[in-house]
Amino acid sequence: MTFSGELLAFMSLALVAIIGGMLLLNLSKVVHMVVALVFTFVSIAGIFILLSAEFLASVQILIYSGAITIVMLFGIMLTRHNDTNEPKTGRMRKLLLFLGILGFAFAFYIGIYNLDFGEATTTLHENNTEQIGVALYSKYIIPFELTSVLLLAALIGAIVLAKKDNEKEAEKE
């Protein structure tokens, strides 16, 4: 295995993504969790850049690191946080969780160690934004539109649930 700058950049970005994900699961303050999530999103965007997928990297930064994080922060600010009695987890549970993570990492490593995709095309990184657009609006138009309908249904459902909660609070007062 040769040591190169690209390998060093990938390992650094992967480490930041893993640490961000672990912090997201282990931090107790929600705002800190969102910051850890942003670190994870930005490092994944860096991995996309290493893969010559600049369009996906910019979408990752704009949509995930920007928009979704802002929506999460608005959700945090608009909800009440008076439930402070969090159950404490024991050391045995943390040990089992750590062993589960190690087992998953080992199985993942074994699964990709001898993976062979065959010969890669050399024109993959050329005009990748155009290739994504052509594939998205020709071959994958039905799943793309179904995803937009699903997201719209989820948005309407969230509004209906929030409205029911407001009506229940108004009845209590």
Rosetta blueprint (number, residue, H / E / L):
1 M L
2 T L
3 F L
4 S L
5 G H
6 E H
7 L H
8 L H
9 A H
10 F H
11 M H
12 S H
13 L H
14 A H
15 L H
16 V H
17 A H
18 I H
19 I H
20 G H
21 G H
22 M H
23 L H
24 L H
25 L H
26 N H
27 L L
28 S L
29 K L
30 V H
31 V H
32 H H
33 M H
34 V H
35 V H
36 A H
37 L H
38 V H
39 F H
40 T H
41 F H
42 V H
43 S H
44 I H
45 A H
46 G H
47 I H
48 F H
49 I H
50 L H
51 L L
52 S L
53 A L
54 E H
55 F H
56 L H
57 A H
58 S H
59 V H
60 Q H
61 I H
62 L H
63 I H
64 Y H
65 S H
66 G H
67 A H
68 I H
69 T H
70 I H
71 V H
72 M H
73 L H
74 F H
75 G H
76 I H
77 M H
78 L H
79 T L
80 R L
81 H L
82 N L
83 D L
84 T L
85 N L
86 E L
87 P L
88 K L
89 T L
90 G L
91 R H
92 M H
93 R H
94 K H
95 L H
96 L H
97 L H
98 F H
99 L H
100 G H
101 I H
102 L H
103 G H
104 F H
105 A H
106 F H
107 A H
108 F H
109 Y H
110 I H
111 G H
112 I H
113 Y H
114 N L
115 L L
116 D L
117 F L
118 G L
119 E L
120 A L
121 T L
122 T L
123 T L
124 L L
125 H L
126 E L
127 N L
128 N H
129 T H
130 E H
131 Q H
132 I H
133 G H
134 V H
135 A H
136 L H
137 Y H
138 S H
139 K H
140 Y L
141 I H
142 I H
143 P H
144 F H
145 E H
146 L H
147 T H
148 S H
149 V H
150 L H
151 L H
152 L H
153 A H
154 A H
155 L H
156 I H
157 G H
158 A H
159 I H
160 V H
161 L H
162 A H
163 K H
164 K H
165 D H
166 N H
167 E H
168 K H
169 E H
170 A H
171 E H
172 K H
173 E L
